[in-house]
Amino acid sequence: MKPNETPMFDPSLLKEVDWSQNTATFSPAISPMNPGEGLVLRPLCTGDLNKGFFKLLGQLTEIGIVSPEQFMNSFEHKKKTGDYYVIVVEDVTLGQIVATATLIIEHKFIHSCAKRGRIEEFVISDEGRGKQLGELLLSTLTLLSKKLNCYKITLECLPQNVGFYKKFGYTVSEEKYLCLRNQK
């Protein structure tokens, strides 16, 4: 990799995911190593700042103004902790990131100091829709959480998206999600 393309985590982790445990069906068949023609699934790299990463996240929520220095500081922090697994799908013909999702590992005291996985910042661009990329990202991160020995994996979604996640074995929890947003 080029110096400006430092990955957030070791790309070999994605090769080590046990795809035989995947429960999703893909037609045509795709996988982390073969996500489709002209597509590459890989860790987020520093060079993705210039490949539309923030534009893609902007389809999910407000991004605000992020300088290249802020991006690099946040990237290095996440890389250093070893608890952030941001994956992207790049359309190499466009040179653009068309899908992304993040697995964050929480280290607990409960369950014998077990680990919990959380999926965040899950978004597919308009250009990436209809290519099974949502299914691919969710399957990949679910299997990665198993490889990393997470006792459970959770995510938050809008009620209209629950059906999508149920196809992968996710269930609606009895717990209630509360939120307090700090004012700026």
Secondary structure, 3 states (H helix, E strand, C coil): CCHHHCECCCCHHHHHCCHHHCCCCCCCCCECCECCCCEEEEECEHHHHHCCHHHHHCCCCCCCCCCHHHHHHHHHHHHHHCCEEEEEEEECCCCEEEEEEEEEEEECCHHHHCEEEEEEEEEECHHHCCCCHHHHHHHHHHHHHHHCCEEEEEECCCHHHHHHHHCCCCCCCCCCCCCCCCCC
